[in-house]
Amino acid sequence: MKKDNYELVVEYDKTRFLKKNPIKIAEYANLTIEDENYIIVPHFNQEYAINLKTAAIFNTNGDSAPIPVMTRMVILHHLIEIKPHAKAANEFVTIHSLKDACVHEKAFNNRATIPLAKYFSNNLPDFIAAGKKLGGEISTGGDHSFILYAFPTIPLKFIFWDGDEEIPAAANILFDKNITDFTHPEDTIGLGEMGADLILTTAKKLNHQE
């Protein structure tokens, strides 16, 4: 899908959002409403606000730079698609176990897990440092793992196993078993890729600062 087509999707989704009850959305997604005009939406390491009258999305830190279309789209999809009283399973699974998302497993690995494994191969400290910088919650599994929140109700678990002369490094991204109760199934892929890109970008910035 071309970028212009994504913009058309966003415009359509804005009309869908405006038909929703913002109080209920905020309740289901564990979000807050500010000044009765905005829903505040934490997304990974940033915070956004969506105008309840126009569905426009902007950074709460005053940054006027354009927000990427994919970011706007996953925010809108989360708010539109979340099911009433959605509840996390508190059980992490691979993409292979997610109905309607597993069909994209190969592309997901090519764009997310494989780049993580390649970049952090023999660089476990960099993976640890990136997770710490992003405020990741240390978890279990692999040589190191941590949890980042795509949204307050959508945790993603990033796991890394370093390699040696016989076994190559590997990485995986796990999702809550009920993630599709909180967003569109295809967006599970997008959120995983966005998280992987954020970890890689953070690690590269940290290396540049040294």
C-alpha positions, 0 to 999 in steps of 0.5 A: 500500500502506498503512503497516499493510500495510508493517508486515505485510511487515516482520514477514514479512520478519523471519521470512525473514531469520531462516532465512538464514545471517548469515555468508553474508549479511555476506560477500555484502553486505560487512557485519560481524557484531558480538559474534556477535549483530548485523549492522552495516548502513550505510545512506546516512549512518546505521548500523543493526544487525539482531539475529540472533535477533529481526531487530529493527533499531535505530540504532547511535548510541543514538537511540531514535526509531522507524525508518521502516518503509520503512527497515526494509523496504529493509534486510531486502530487501537482506539477504534478496534479495542473491544468493550472490557478487553482483558489481557491474558497475561500470557505471551505467545509468538506471532505464529499463535495469533490468528489472522496475524500469523499469515504475515509471519515470514515478512514480520521476521524479515523486518523485525526479529532478524534485524534485531538478531543481526544487529545485536549479535555479539553485542548483548550489552547494547541490547540491554542498554537499549532496553534500559534507555527505553524504560523496558521492564526486565523479563525472563527468557533468552540471554536478556529480555524486556517488555515495552508497552506499545500502548498501556494495554499492549505489552510486547516482549523482546527476547534476545539470545546471543550466538557463538561459533556454532549457533547464530544469534536469535531474537523474538517478539512475543505478544499478549495472547489477547492482543487482537482484542485491543487492536486490528490483527494486522496492527500486531505486526506493525507494532512489533516492527515499530518496537524493533525499529525503536530498539535498533534506533536507540542502540545506534544513538547510544553507540554514537554518543560514546 
